[in-house]
Amino acid sequence: MSDKKLDLGSWVNDVVQHLLDNYSGAFDSIGKLVSGFSEGIENLLMLPPAWLLIAIFVGLGLWRIGMRFAIFTAVAFILIVMTGFWEQTVVTLGLTFSSTLISLLLGIPLGIWAAKSERVATIIRPVLDFMQTMPAFVYLIPAAMLFGLGRVPGIIATVIFAMPPAVRLTSLGIRQVNKEIVEAGQSFGCTSRQLLFKVQLPNAMPSIMAGVNQTIMMALSMVIIASMVGAGGLGNDVLASIQRLDIGLGFESGMAVVLLAIILDRITESFGTKQTAKRGVFAWFSGKLQRQSS
């Protein structure tokens, strides 16, 4: 057997070096834009006192889920405050929201496009497979090379890792909309835009919200890993606990991550109920019928 091997690694290194040599200005601009966006969200979350931000989440939990979850949310956040991880938790929350919003801004339109075009769906499917199955740590290497250390490479790597569920489940939800509902919309004279925004998207909302939920969970997990390139937040404490072999620090910071993940998971999951989507579709059709009859 020949000792020669296909040296893909050197090709990838050459591509990254080419990007650095020729497009460093573009990457600097993207980095400044992402950094400003992330800092704005983080500052917004840092602006209210801890009790007010906790009250907002407790109110959301009470509205969407119920009293028991609201009590759990209050106890969870109070525990985070008492263990001294509140500021790191807010930073992690800001990084997660920033990464999730960018992922959704890119992923949902791409999912709609994939649902409308079989060719686009065929092209992006292997790309999404690659993005979703590549070990998360690998994304940090080119991100750090192109954007330096700090929050920006962490957010960029998180977006790449967390975006696929938003694309897949948006496309799946639109494709699975009942054909009779689509035909009813067409019979009422819907344009393509009206059919998308008034019929398909509301009816696909459970699937889209499941994609949002999964994107948030994957973003939160990746934000913790992104502490290796200086993203900050609870990931710094998790990384420090590993470096020092400090079980106590690891447990406390890990518990804060778990509690935050449960709260975000349950609240976002509650927004994807089928009843909400159906009410939106039926309300639109009812309004259409009333206008026609009058």
C-alpha angles and dihedrals in degrees: 000000000000119000090219117108136185103262101209091155094065090049091054090048090052092050093050091046090049090052091049093049097046109025105032090121092056091050090049090054092048090047093052091048094050092043093051092047093049094045090050092055092044092049089049091054092045093049100078120061117259094257092056095050089047090050090053092054092044089051091050090049092050093047098045104031115009149262097299093054091045089055090047090051092051093048092046095052093043088053090051091050093048093051090053099246100111097107092046089048092054090049090050090047090051093049090047093049092046093050092043095050092049090046091051094044088056100030104048096052089045090050091051090050091049090050091052097044125046090195092057090047091052092050098046097042096079090041090055090046089054093047093048100044102039109104108265094232091061092066091060094065101063091033091056092045094050100038105023124231125320138057097323099067088043092054094044092051090046092052092052091048098042103039101077097076091054091052096043098045094043090053092044093049094052093046091051096052108126109266091220090060091049091048090049089054091049091049089056088057099256117175117225090262093049091047090053099044101032102036117012102040095046091048092045092049096105090057093042092050090049086056091049090050093051092045091054092048093048091045091052092050092047094046088060091052090045089069085086088075095041102268091143132208127094090336089073091059092045090050092046091052090054093047093049096035086234105163094184094053091045092052095047096046092041090051090053089053092049094049092048091048093051092050094048092043096052096043096048091043090057092061093064101068117143091226091063092051093046092049089055094051096043092045090054093049091046091053090048092052093047092051091049093048091049 
